[in-house]
Amino acid sequence: MSVVVVATITPKPEHLDEVIAAMKKAVPMVHEEDGCELYALHASPDRLVIIEKWASQEALAVHRTAPALAALGPALAGKMAGRTEVVVLEPLPAGDPAKGQV
């Protein structure tokens, strides 16, 4: 069963553009990782949100140590207003199967 993750990143306001650029550089590398079904970057005025979908818990575990995330650490150093919040979700499909789940 697929694993859905929501990651919320809160950059310091003066570094928002730099953090977005670093994330946009990482996204294509994540898309190439085995088991990546969705990795979509979104923005609001004060934070970035990544909606992720992985083929399995094992694929998600590998992602956590993959080169794309390893490269992000130094790129984001000193630019974050706080820790990244990562929530792993359990699907509860409801209604139309095409619309009621990610």
SVG drawing of the C-alpha trace seen along z (x, -y; Angstrom):
<svg xmlns="http://www.w3.org/2000/svg" viewBox="-19 -39 45 41">
<polyline fill="none" stroke="black" stroke-width="0.4" points="0.0,0.0 1.2,-3.5 2.5,-5.8 1.4,-9.5 3.6,-12.1 3.1,-15.9 6.3,-17.8 6.0,-21.5 9.1,-23.7 9.2,-27.1 12.0,-29.3 13.2,-32.5 11.3,-35.2 14.5,-36.7 15.6,-33.3 12.3,-32.1 13.5,-32.4 16.8,-30.6 14.9,-27.8 12.5,-27.5 15.4,-27.3 17.1,-24.6 13.9,-22.6 13.2,-22.9 16.7,-21.6 16.1,-18.6 12.6,-17.7 13.7,-16.1 16.2,-14.0 13.5,-12.7 11.3,-12.0 13.9,-9.5 14.1,-7.6 12.6,-4.1 9.1,-4.1 8.4,-7.8 4.8,-8.1 4.3,-11.8 6.6,-14.5 4.9,-17.9 6.1,-21.2 3.5,-23.9 3.9,-27.3 2.0,-29.7 3.3,-33.2 5.2,-31.8 5.9,-28.1 6.4,-25.4 4.5,-22.1 5.5,-18.9 2.9,-16.3 4.6,-12.9 3.4,-9.5 5.7,-6.5 5.1,-2.9 6.0,-1.5 7.5,-2.3 10.7,-0.8 10.9,-3.3 10.2,-6.1 13.0,-4.9 15.5,-4.9 14.3,-8.4 15.3,-9.7 18.9,-8.9 19.0,-9.5 21.4,-12.0 18.7,-14.6 17.8,-15.1 21.5,-14.8 22.3,-17.7 19.4,-19.8 20.9,-20.0 23.9,-22.2 21.7,-24.2 19.2,-25.1 21.6,-25.6 20.9,-28.9 17.8,-29.6 15.1,-27.8 12.8,-29.4 12.3,-26.0 12.5,-22.3 10.7,-20.7 7.5,-19.0 7.0,-15.6 3.7,-13.8 3.3,-10.2 -0.4,-9.6 -2.6,-6.5 -5.1,-6.7 -8.8,-6.5 -10.4,-6.3 -14.0,-7.6 -16.4,-8.5 -15.3,-8.4 -12.2,-6.2 -10.6,-8.6 -11.2,-11.7 -11.2,-10.3 -7.5,-9.4 -4.1,-10.6"/>
</svg>
